[in-house]
Each structure stands twice: as C-alpha cells, then as structure tokens.
Amino acid sequence: MLQILFSYIYIYNMSFGSAIAAIVSQRNNRRKRTSQLDRYAQKTGSKLGKLSDQDKLTATELNRLGQRIKAENNKKRQRVIALTAVIMIIVTSIFWYFMF
C-alpha cells in the first residue's frame, strides 16, 4: 500500500517537473519577433521597412487613395449583390418549377 502511494507521488512529481522544465525551456528559447517587412528590410537593405515623414502621403493624396479604395469596394459589393440576386432567382425558379 505504501509503495503504491510513493509511486503516485513519484508520478505526480515527474509530471509537475516536466511541466516546469517545458516552461523554462520555452522561456529560454524565446525568439525575437519582428514583422515580415522589417526582416525584408534587413536582408535586402531596402528602406521599405522603415517609415519616415518623407514617405507619408499628403492629405490630398490620402484623400484620393481613400476615394479609389471606396470605389473598388463599391464595385466588389455590387458584383456580389448581383451574383447573389441571380443565384436566388435561379433557386426560386427551380423551387417554383417543382412545386407546380
């Protein structure tokens, strides 16, 4: 009986020790996380990874870019709505055909 108790304690301590070892291992092997753009800039020497005040858009350019993005999104939305409407008409017509 005592031997079974000791074996349970030994198993408990081993699993707990393994958990501590895993945590310590993860802490020691932590890697520095950088963005993909920063890694690209380091490898190639490009300045695309670093932003500066000179690289920023002016207010008018930013406004034009925003309008162009809105226009593209509206086109995509209209295409999705049209496709959904066509599919719903087809499904409704098939349902109507089999009903009557």
C-alpha positions as CSV (number, residue, x, y, z in Angstrom):
1,M,0.0,0.0,0.0
2,L,2.8,2.4,0.9
3,Q,4.6,1.5,-2.3
4,I,1.6,2.5,-4.4
5,L,1.3,5.8,-2.6
6,F,5.0,6.5,-3.3
7,S,4.6,5.6,-6.9
8,Y,1.7,8.0,-7.3
9,I,3.7,10.8,-5.6
10,Y,6.7,10.0,-7.9
11,I,4.5,10.1,-11.0
12,Y,2.9,13.4,-9.8
13,N,6.3,15.0,-9.2
14,M,7.6,13.8,-12.5
15,S,4.7,15.3,-14.4
16,F,5.0,18.5,-12.5
17,G,8.7,18.7,-13.0
18,S,8.2,18.1,-16.7
19,A,5.8,21.0,-16.9
20,I,8.3,23.3,-15.2
21,A,11.0,22.1,-17.5
22,A,8.8,22.8,-20.5
23,I,8.1,26.3,-19.2
24,V,11.7,27.1,-18.6
25,S,12.7,25.7,-22.0
26,Q,10.1,27.9,-23.7
27,R,11.3,30.9,-21.8
28,N,15.0,30.3,-22.7
29,N,14.3,29.6,-26.3
30,R,12.1,32.6,-26.9
31,R,12.7,34.2,-30.3
32,K,12.6,37.9,-31.2
33,R,9.5,38.6,-33.2
34,T,9.8,41.1,-36.0
35,S,7.5,42.0,-38.8
36,Q,8.0,40.5,-42.2
37,L,8.6,44.0,-43.6
38,D,11.4,44.6,-41.1
39,R,13.1,41.2,-41.9
40,Y,12.9,42.1,-45.6
41,A,14.5,45.5,-45.0
42,Q,17.3,43.8,-43.0
43,K,18.0,41.2,-45.7
44,T,17.9,43.5,-48.7
45,G,18.9,46.8,-47.3
46,S,15.6,48.3,-48.5
47,K,14.1,51.3,-46.8
48,L,10.5,50.0,-47.3
49,G,10.6,48.5,-43.8
50,K,11.1,51.8,-42.2
51,L,8.6,54.7,-42.3
52,S,9.6,58.3,-42.2
53,D,7.8,61.6,-42.5
54,Q,9.1,61.9,-46.1
55,D,7.5,58.6,-47.1
56,K,4.0,59.6,-45.9
57,L,1.2,60.7,-48.3
58,T,0.0,64.3,-48.3
59,A,-3.6,64.9,-47.3
60,T,-4.9,65.3,-50.9
61,E,-3.1,62.1,-52.0
62,L,-4.5,60.3,-49.0
63,N,-8.0,61.5,-49.8
64,R,-7.6,60.4,-53.5
65,L,-6.4,57.0,-52.3
66,G,-9.4,56.7,-49.9
67,Q,-11.8,57.5,-52.7
68,R,-10.2,55.0,-55.0
69,I,-10.4,52.3,-52.4
70,K,-14.1,53.1,-51.7
71,A,-14.9,52.9,-55.4
72,E,-13.2,49.5,-55.7
73,N,-15.1,48.2,-52.7
74,N,-18.4,49.5,-54.1
75,K,-17.7,47.7,-57.4
76,K,-17.0,44.4,-55.5
77,R,-20.1,44.9,-53.4
78,Q,-22.3,45.5,-56.4
79,R,-20.8,42.4,-58.1
80,V,-21.6,40.2,-55.0
81,I,-25.1,41.6,-54.8
82,A,-25.7,40.9,-58.5
83,L,-24.4,37.4,-58.2
84,T,-26.4,36.7,-55.1
85,A,-29.6,38.0,-56.9
86,V,-29.0,35.8,-59.9
87,I,-28.4,32.7,-57.7
88,M,-31.6,33.5,-55.7
89,I,-33.7,33.9,-58.9
90,I,-32.4,30.5,-60.2
91,V,-33.0,28.7,-56.9
92,T,-36.5,30.3,-56.6
93,S,-37.4,29.3,-60.2
94,I,-36.2,25.7,-59.7
95,F,-38.3,25.6,-56.5
96,W,-41.3,27.1,-58.2
97,Y,-41.0,24.6,-61.1
98,F,-41.0,21.6,-58.8
99,M,-43.8,23.0,-56.7
100,F,-46.3,23.4,-59.6
